[in-house]
Amino acid sequence: MSEPLKRVVSISLGSATRNHCAKAQLLDQEFQIERIGTDGDLELAAKQITELDGNVAAIGLGGIDLYVVAGKKRYVMRDAAKLAAMAKQTPIVDGSGLKHTLEREAVRYLQQEKIVDWLQEKVLLVSAVDRFGMAEELVAAGAKCTFGDFLFILELPIPLRSLDAVRRLGSVILPVATKLPFKMLYPTGEKQTQIKDSKTHRAWMEDATVIAGDFLLIRRYLPENLNGKTIFTNTVTQDDIKLLKERGAKQLVTTTPEFDGRSFGTNVMEGVFVALGAKNENDYLPLLQQLQWSPRIIKFS
């Protein structure tokens, strides 16, 4: 007799226009996977988490990080911690554990399968503290990296060229930044649907051959011309894919697979792993191997 359907729900501070629901069969377990946007409304997000608590298998915290990482230090986002505290019974995750494992594996996979030769690439990772595992793996693979944390988060035109710079400046900036209202640091609600024209952002993005990291940060400043570029990201809709194709991207790589036409965020997928019995990050790689997940690759040219 099969187990009853497990429901995993992401409550996101992002736009409700990006909502999605899909069913999937994973390791003989049927899942209903959902993403519900709250348009940047923290009170609504807290209310929905409270209502789901005890009634679903896992809750994902979307559009906001519970932790950001610089080196060996983790910094807690104040607004995210308040939301996470609303769940008293159901596990709540933000995707950081899966980023640390799945996204490292994705970097290696792309090299092994000769999809990307990192030694030949100039990579712009829009935020390293959001994806420090990816950042470390890209550097280990030999990519020439620029980390855009200051420009894409704080609107300061300061490129970071090394992980050591990310660590040093992170230790100064993050203790303060994590206590700010999250909407000051990241697009929420309707801002997620807007594309801003910025010569500085455009110059950095046009200089790169691979643009990597959080898709909403990428999309916010997306150049008109993406000719020959690889977009290495996650959480894209069909409209996002169409946009990248129209702007001439060479290929799109997402670190999680497609479910009914879109890639869900790592917070949702980490919720799935928890629902499958994972206790911590040590359980993630064996589950990844059982699921036989590999990056989703869409070639446009």
Secondary structure as UniProt FT lines:
FT   STRAND          6..12
FT   HELIX           16..18
FT   STRAND          20..26
FT   TURN            27..28
FT   STRAND          29..37
FT   TURN            39..40
FT   HELIX           42..52
FT   TURN            53..55
FT   STRAND          58..62
FT   STRAND          67..70
FT   TURN            71..72
FT   STRAND          73..76
FT   HELIX           78..84
FT   TURN            85..86
FT   STRAND          92..93
FT   HELIX           96..112
FT   TURN            113..114
FT   HELIX           118..120
FT   STRAND          122..125
FT   TURN            128..130
FT   HELIX           132..140
FT   TURN            141..142
FT   STRAND          144..147
FT   HELIX           149..154
FT   HELIX           163..177
FT   TURN            178..179
FT   HELIX           182..184
FT   HELIX           190..193
FT   HELIX           199..207
FT   STRAND          210..212
FT   HELIX           215..220
FT   TURN            227..228
FT   STRAND          230..233
FT   HELIX           238..246
FT   TURN            247..248
FT   STRAND          251..254
FT   STRAND          258..259
FT   TURN            260..261
FT   STRAND          262..263
FT   HELIX           266..275
FT   TURN            276..277
FT   HELIX           281..283
FT   HELIX           284..291
FT   STRAND          296..299
//
